Amino acid sequence: MAKVLRCREVGVDCDFEAKGDSVEEIMRQAEKHAKEDHGMDSIPPELLEKVNKAIHDE
């Protein structure tokens, strides 16, 4: 079953969605997106916790 993460679900006003077969795949996409679109060198720990909780089956 595919997994999904949406920026809006972690409180960010952004339409980005990451979809993949594993949490690791989603996290790679999220890290790239955070850097390219939100200017983050890394995802802060408090946001990372929200991201992990927001990843769910589609």
Jmol script that loads the backbone (N, CA, C; Angstrom):
load data "model"
ATOM      1  N   MET A   1       0.847  -1.176   0.000  1.00  0.00           N
ATOM      2  CA  MET A   1       0.000   0.000   0.000  1.00  0.00           C
ATOM      3  C   MET A   1       0.895   1.243   0.000  1.00  0.00           C
ATOM      4  N   ALA A   2       0.558   2.206  -0.810  1.00  0.00           N
ATOM      5  CA  ALA A   2       1.340   3.435  -0.916  1.00  0.00           C
ATOM      6  C   ALA A   2       1.166   4.298   0.332  1.00  0.00           C
ATOM      7  N   LYS A   3       2.225   5.019   0.660  1.00  0.00           N
ATOM      8  CA  LYS A   3       2.206   5.953   1.781  1.00  0.00           C
ATOM      9  C   LYS A   3       2.235   7.367   1.220  1.00  0.00           C
ATOM     10  N   VAL A   4       1.742   8.309   2.008  1.00  0.00           N
ATOM     11  CA  VAL A   4       1.684   9.696   1.563  1.00  0.00           C
ATOM     12  C   VAL A   4       1.987  10.639   2.720  1.00  0.00           C
ATOM     13  N   LEU A   5       2.566  11.790   2.368  1.00  0.00           N
ATOM     14  CA  LEU A   5       2.809  12.879   3.307  1.00  0.00           C
ATOM     15  C   LEU A   5       2.426  14.162   2.593  1.00  0.00           C
ATOM     16  N   ARG A   6       1.678  15.005   3.269  1.00  0.00           N
ATOM     17  CA  ARG A   6       1.292  16.306   2.718  1.00  0.00           C
ATOM     18  C   ARG A   6       1.807  17.403   3.651  1.00  0.00           C
ATOM     19  N   CYS A   7       2.444  18.413   3.071  1.00  0.00           N
ATOM     20  CA  CYS A   7       2.955  19.538   3.879  1.00  0.00           C
ATOM     21  C   CYS A   7       1.852  20.127   4.742  1.00  0.00           C
ATOM     22  N   ARG A   8       0.672  20.279   4.190  1.00  0.00           N
ATOM     23  CA  ARG A   8      -0.441  20.890   4.934  1.00  0.00           C
ATOM     24  C   ARG A   8      -0.752  20.113   6.217  1.00  0.00           C
ATOM     25  N   GLU A   9      -0.519  18.824   6.216  1.00  0.00           N
ATOM     26  CA  GLU A   9      -0.830  18.002   7.383  1.00  0.00           C
ATOM     27  C   GLU A   9       0.164  18.201   8.528  1.00  0.00           C
ATOM     28  N   VAL A  10       1.266  18.905   8.247  1.00  0.00           N
ATOM     29  CA  VAL A  10       2.210  19.218   9.318  1.00  0.00           C
ATOM     30  C   VAL A  10       2.206  20.711   9.624  1.00  0.00           C
ATOM     31  N   GLY A  11       1.193  21.415   9.113  1.00  0.00           N
ATOM     32  CA  GLY A  11       0.999  22.816   9.449  1.00  0.00           C
ATOM     33  C   GLY A  11       1.707  23.808   8.547  1.00  0.00           C
ATOM     34  N   VAL A  12       2.140  23.361   7.372  1.00  0.00           N
ATOM     35  CA  VAL A  12       2.819  24.248   6.432  1.00  0.00           C
ATOM     36  C   VAL A  12       1.852  24.588   5.299  1.00  0.00           C
ATOM     37  N   ASP A  13       1.765  25.861   4.939  1.00  0.00           N
ATOM     38  CA  ASP A  13       0.878  26.309   3.866  1.00  0.00           C
ATOM     39  C   ASP A  13       1.538  26.004   2.521  1.00  0.00           C
ATOM     40  N   CYS A  14       1.414  24.744   2.090  1.00  0.00           N
ATOM     41  CA  CYS A  14       2.112  24.252   0.904  1.00  0.00           C
ATOM     42  C   CYS A  14       1.343  23.057   0.362  1.00  0.00           C
ATOM     43  N   ASP A  15       1.263  22.943  -0.955  1.00  0.00           N
ATOM     44  CA  ASP A  15       0.508  21.854  -1.586  1.00  0.00           C
ATOM     45  C   ASP A  15       1.343  20.612  -1.882  1.00  0.00           C
ATOM     46  N   PHE A  16       2.590  20.558  -1.415  1.00  0.00           N
ATOM     47  CA  PHE A  16       3.463  19.425  -1.704  1.00  0.00           C
ATOM     48  C   PHE A  16       2.906  18.123  -1.131  1.00  0.00           C
ATOM     49  N   GLU A  17       3.020  17.057  -1.926  1.00  0.00           N
ATOM     50  CA  GLU A  17       2.683  15.698  -1.494  1.00  0.00           C
ATOM     51  C   GLU A  17       3.834  14.776  -1.870  1.00  0.00           C
ATOM     52  N   ALA A  18       4.252  13.953  -0.943  1.00  0.00           N
ATOM     53  CA  ALA A  18       5.244  12.914  -1.210  1.00  0.00           C
ATOM     54  C   ALA A  18       4.520  11.583  -1.145  1.00  0.00           C
ATOM     55  N   LYS A  19       4.730  10.753  -2.163  1.00  0.00           N
ATOM     56  CA  LYS A  19       4.113   9.430  -2.189  1.00  0.00           C
ATOM     57  C   LYS A  19       5.197   8.397  -2.438  1.00  0.00           C
ATOM     58  N   GLY A  20       5.064   7.245  -1.775  1.00  0.00           N
ATOM     59  CA  GLY A  20       6.043   6.191  -1.954  1.00  0.00           C
ATOM     60  C   GLY A  20       5.616   4.924  -1.252  1.00  0.00           C
ATOM     61  N   ASP A  21       6.461   3.906  -1.382  1.00  0.00           N
ATOM     62  CA  ASP A  21       6.153   2.598  -0.798  1.00  0.00           C
ATOM     63  C   ASP A  21       6.695   2.430   0.618  1.00  0.00           C
ATOM     64  N   SER A  22       7.558   3.362   1.047  1.00  0.00           N
ATOM     65  CA  SER A  22       8.150   3.230   2.383  1.00  0.00           C
ATOM     66  C   SER A  22       8.326   4.603   3.028  1.00  0.00           C
ATOM     67  N   VAL A  23       8.471   4.588   4.338  1.00  0.00           N
ATOM     68  CA  VAL A  23       8.723   5.821   5.081  1.00  0.00           C
ATOM     69  C   VAL A  23      10.043   6.433   4.609  1.00  0.00           C
ATOM     70  N   GLU A  24      11.036   5.594   4.354  1.00  0.00           N
ATOM     71  CA  GLU A  24      12.334   6.088   3.909  1.00  0.00           C
ATOM     72  C   GLU A  24      12.217   6.834   2.585  1.00  0.00           C
ATOM     73  N   GLU A  25      11.442   6.301   1.661  1.00  0.00           N
ATOM     74  CA  GLU A  25      11.239   6.949   0.366  1.00  0.00           C
ATOM     75  C   GLU A  25      10.547   8.308   0.541  1.00  0.00           C
ATOM     76  N   ILE A  26       9.545   8.346   1.403  1.00  0.00           N
ATOM     77  CA  ILE A  26       8.830   9.591   1.690  1.00  0.00           C
ATOM     78  C   ILE A  26       9.789  10.612   2.308  1.00  0.00           C
ATOM     79  N   MET A  27      10.613  10.186   3.243  1.00  0.00           N
ATOM     80  CA  MET A  27      11.537  11.094   3.916  1.00  0.00           C
ATOM     81  C   MET A  27      12.569  11.667   2.948  1.00  0.00           C
ATOM     82  N   ARG A  28      13.047  10.872   2.010  1.00  0.00           N
ATOM     83  CA  ARG A  28      13.990  11.392   1.007  1.00  0.00           C
ATOM     84  C   ARG A  28      13.335  12.517   0.207  1.00  0.00           C
ATOM     85  N   GLN A  29      12.088  12.291  -0.207  1.00  0.00           N
ATOM     86  CA  GLN A  29      11.363  13.312  -0.961  1.00  0.00           C
ATOM     87  C   GLN A  29      11.120  14.548  -0.095  1.00  0.00           C
ATOM     88  N   ALA A  30      10.757  14.344   1.155  1.00  0.00           N
ATOM     89  CA  ALA A  30      10.469  15.457   2.064  1.00  0.00           C
ATOM     90  C   ALA A  30      11.720  16.288   2.330  1.00  0.00           C
ATOM     91  N   GLU A  31      12.858  15.638   2.524  1.00  0.00           N
ATOM     92  CA  GLU A  31      14.106  16.356   2.763  1.00  0.00           C
ATOM     93  C   GLU A  31      14.498  17.189   1.551  1.00  0.00           C
ATOM     94  N   LYS A  32      14.358  16.626   0.360  1.00  0.00           N
ATOM     95  CA  LYS A  32      14.666  17.358  -0.863  1.00  0.00           C
ATOM     96  C   LYS A  32      13.719  18.556  -1.012  1.00  0.00           C
ATOM     97  N   HIS A  33      12.449  18.331  -0.774  1.00  0.00           N
ATOM     98  CA  HIS A  33      11.452  19.394  -0.874  1.00  0.00           C
ATOM     99  C   HIS A  33      11.724  20.501   0.143  1.00  0.00           C
ATOM    100  N   ALA A  34      12.028  20.131   1.367  1.00  0.00           N
ATOM    101  CA  ALA A  34      12.299  21.122   2.423  1.00  0.00           C
ATOM    102  C   ALA A  34      13.474  22.007   2.033  1.00  0.00           C
ATOM    103  N   LYS A  35      14.496  21.411   1.443  1.00  0.00           N
ATOM    104  CA  LYS A  35      15.677  22.171   1.039  1.00  0.00           C
ATOM    105  C   LYS A  35      15.375  23.061  -0.165  1.00  0.00           C
ATOM    106  N   GLU A  36      14.782  22.494  -1.200  1.00  0.00           N
ATOM    107  CA  GLU A  36      14.576  23.224  -2.447  1.00  0.00           C
ATOM    108  C   GLU A  36      13.465  24.269  -2.370  1.00  0.00           C
ATOM    109  N   ASP A  37      12.387  23.953  -1.675  1.00  0.00           N
ATOM    110  CA  ASP A  37      11.216  24.838  -1.689  1.00  0.00           C
ATOM    111  C   ASP A  37      11.032  25.664  -0.422  1.00  0.00           C
ATOM    112  N   HIS A  38      11.635  25.214   0.684  1.00  0.00           N
ATOM    113  CA  HIS A  38      11.468  25.941   1.938  1.00  0.00           C
ATOM    114  C   HIS A  38      12.795  26.466   2.486  1.00  0.00           C
ATOM    115  N   GLY A  39      13.888  26.225   1.770  1.00  0.00           N
ATOM    116  CA  GLY A  39      15.184  26.768   2.161  1.00  0.00           C
ATOM    117  C   GLY A  39      15.773  26.183   3.424  1.00  0.00           C
ATOM    118  N   MET A  40      15.377  24.972   3.788  1.00  0.00           N
ATOM    119  CA  MET A  40      15.888  24.331   5.007  1.00  0.00           C
ATOM    120  C   MET A  40      17.091  23.453   4.662  1.00  0.00           C
ATOM    121  N   ASP A  41      18.179  23.615   5.418  1.00  0.00           N
ATOM    122  CA  ASP A  41      19.333  22.725   5.235  1.00  0.00           C
ATOM    123  C   ASP A  41      19.029  21.341   5.781  1.00  0.00           C
ATOM    124  N   SER A  42      18.209  21.301   6.812  1.00  0.00           N
ATOM    125  CA  SER A  42      17.749  20.037   7.397  1.00  0.00           C
ATOM    126  C   SER A  42      16.393  20.298   8.041  1.00  0.00           C
ATOM    127  N   ILE A  43      15.680  19.224   8.305  1.00  0.00           N
ATOM    128  CA  ILE A  43      14.374  19.351   8.939  1.00  0.00           C
ATOM    129  C   ILE A  43      14.589  19.416  10.451  1.00  0.00           C
ATOM    130  N   PRO A  44      14.143  20.500  11.099  1.00  0.00           N
ATOM    131  CA  PRO A  44      14.319  20.620  12.556  1.00  0.00           C
ATOM    132  C   PRO A  44      13.641  19.455  13.295  1.00  0.00           C
ATOM    133  N   PRO A  45      14.186  19.042  14.440  1.00  0.00           N
ATOM    134  CA  PRO A  45      13.654  17.888  15.173  1.00  0.00           C
ATOM    135  C   PRO A  45      12.157  17.970  15.475  1.00  0.00           C
ATOM    136  N   GLU A  46      11.659  19.154  15.863  1.00  0.00           N
ATOM    137  CA  GLU A  46      10.234  19.251  16.195  1.00  0.00           C
ATOM    138  C   GLU A  46       9.367  19.074  14.946  1.00  0.00           C
ATOM    139  N   LEU A  47       9.836  19.528  13.788  1.00  0.00           N
ATOM    140  CA  LEU A  47       9.103  19.328  12.541  1.00  0.00           C
ATOM    141  C   LEU A  47       9.245  17.891  12.064  1.00  0.00           C
ATOM    142  N   LEU A  48      10.411  17.310  12.259  1.00  0.00           N
ATOM    143  CA  LEU A  48      10.644  15.918  11.877  1.00  0.00           C
ATOM    144  C   LEU A  48       9.672  14.989  12.596  1.00  0.00           C
ATOM    145  N   GLU A  49       9.422  15.271  13.858  1.00  0.00           N
ATOM    146  CA  GLU A  49       8.462  14.465  14.630  1.00  0.00           C
ATOM    147  C   GLU A  49       7.067  14.574  14.018  1.00  0.00           C
ATOM    148  N   LYS A  50       6.653  15.783  13.648  1.00  0.00           N
ATOM    149  CA  LYS A  50       5.349  15.978  13.004  1.00  0.00           C
ATOM    150  C   LYS A  50       5.283  15.254  11.668  1.00  0.00           C
ATOM    151  N   VAL A  51       6.380  15.331  10.904  1.00  0.00           N
ATOM    152  CA  VAL A  51       6.434  14.678   9.594  1.00  0.00           C
ATOM    153  C   VAL A  51       6.258  13.171   9.752  1.00  0.00           C
ATOM    154  N   ASN A  52       6.993  12.578  10.675  1.00  0.00           N
ATOM    155  CA  ASN A  52       6.892  11.128  10.890  1.00  0.00           C
ATOM    156  C   ASN A  52       5.488  10.704  11.289  1.00  0.00           C
ATOM    157  N   LYS A  53       4.829  11.506  12.115  1.00  0.00           N
ATOM    158  CA  LYS A  53       3.461  11.186  12.533  1.00  0.00           C
ATOM    159  C   LYS A  53       2.454  11.374  11.407  1.00  0.00           C
ATOM    160  N   ALA A  54       2.763  12.270  10.458  1.00  0.00           N
ATOM    161  CA  ALA A  54       1.823  12.593   9.377  1.00  0.00           C
ATOM    162  C   ALA A  54       1.883  11.614   8.199  1.00  0.00           C
ATOM    163  N   ILE A  55       2.931  10.812   8.117  1.00  0.00           N
ATOM    164  CA  ILE A  55       3.029   9.827   7.033  1.00  0.00           C
ATOM    165  C   ILE A  55       1.998   8.736   7.298  1.00  0.00           C
ATOM    166  N   HIS A  56       1.153   8.492   6.300  1.00  0.00           N
ATOM    167  CA  HIS A  56       0.104   7.488   6.478  1.00  0.00           C
ATOM    168  C   HIS A  56      -0.168   6.757   5.162  1.00  0.00           C
ATOM    169  N   ASP A  57      -0.897   5.659   5.270  1.00  0.00           N
ATOM    170  CA  ASP A  57      -1.277   4.902   4.076  1.00  0.00           C
ATOM    171  C   ASP A  57      -2.301   5.706   3.290  1.00  0.00           C
ATOM    172  N   GLU A  58      -2.156   5.647   1.987  1.00  0.00           N
ATOM    173  CA  GLU A  58      -3.052   6.397   1.112  1.00  0.00           C
ATOM    174  C   GLU A  58      -4.349   5.656   0.886  1.00  0.00           C
TER     175      GLU A  58
END
end "model"
wireframe off; spacefill off
backbone 0.3
color backbone group
